[in-house]
Amino acid sequence: MRKYEIEISPFANEKIIRLTDYLVLEWGQSSKNNFLKKLNEVVLKLQYFPKSLPVFNQNLNIYKRVVSKITTVNYRISKQKS
């Protein structure tokens, strides 16, 4: 089974940091931990099944995966990890 490399852009990384900081301020550390757990599960699934979701933007070949009610991950498939 192929395993794809997941690369998080600097912009996405900054958004994750801001979101987790906000979660801690508003709902505490456990809320942040729960979100990061869900995000990690999504990333792990995408490593093996990146094409399991429909294409969100056909022209740019961008896929979209829901992480929570208000959070999604947009991604492209670019290369295979050996």
C-alpha positions in Angstrom: 0.0 0.0 0.0 1.3 3.4 -0.9 2.1 5.9 1.8 2.0 9.5 0.9 4.1 12.2 2.6 2.1 14.9 4.3 3.6 18.4 4.1 1.9 21.2 6.0 2.4 24.7 4.5 3.7 27.5 6.7 0.4 29.2 6.3 -1.5 26.1 7.4 0.8 25.6 10.3 0.3 29.2 11.5 -3.5 28.7 11.3 -3.2 25.5 13.4 -1.2 27.3 16.0 -3.7 30.2 16.2 -6.7 27.8 16.3 -5.2 25.7 19.1 -4.3 28.8 21.1 -7.9 30.0 20.8 -9.2 26.6 21.8 -7.1 26.7 25.0 -8.2 30.2 25.8 -11.9 29.6 25.3 -12.4 25.9 26.2 -9.2 24.7 27.9 -6.3 22.3 27.1 -8.5 19.3 26.7 -10.3 21.0 23.8 -7.0 21.6 22.1 -5.9 18.0 22.7 -9.2 16.7 21.2 -8.8 18.8 18.1 -5.1 17.8 17.6 -6.1 14.1 18.0 -8.8 14.5 15.3 -6.4 16.4 13.0 -3.8 13.7 13.5 -6.3 10.9 12.6 -7.2 12.8 9.4 -3.6 13.2 8.4 -2.8 9.5 9.1 -5.8 8.5 6.9 -4.8 10.8 4.1 -1.3 9.3 4.1 -2.9 6.0 2.8 -6.1 7.1 1.2 -5.6 10.6 -0.2 -8.0 10.0 -3.1 -10.8 8.7 -1.0 -12.6 12.1 -1.1 -14.1 14.0 -4.0 -12.1 16.7 -5.6 -13.1 20.1 -4.2 -11.5 22.3 -6.9 -11.1 20.5 -10.2 -8.9 23.1 -11.8 -6.3 23.1 -9.0 -6.8 19.4 -8.1 -7.6 20.3 -4.5 -9.3 17.9 -2.1 -11.2 18.8 1.0 -11.6 16.8 4.2 -13.7 17.8 7.2 -11.9 17.7 10.6 -14.6 19.2 12.7 -17.9 21.1 12.3 -15.9 24.3 11.6 -12.5 23.0 10.4 -11.5 21.5 7.1 -8.3 20.5 5.5 -7.6 21.4 1.9 -4.9 19.4 0.2 -3.2 18.4 -3.1 -1.6 15.1 -3.9 1.9 15.7 -5.1 4.3 12.8 -4.4 4.7 9.4 -3.0 6.8 8.5 0.1 8.8 5.3 -0.2 
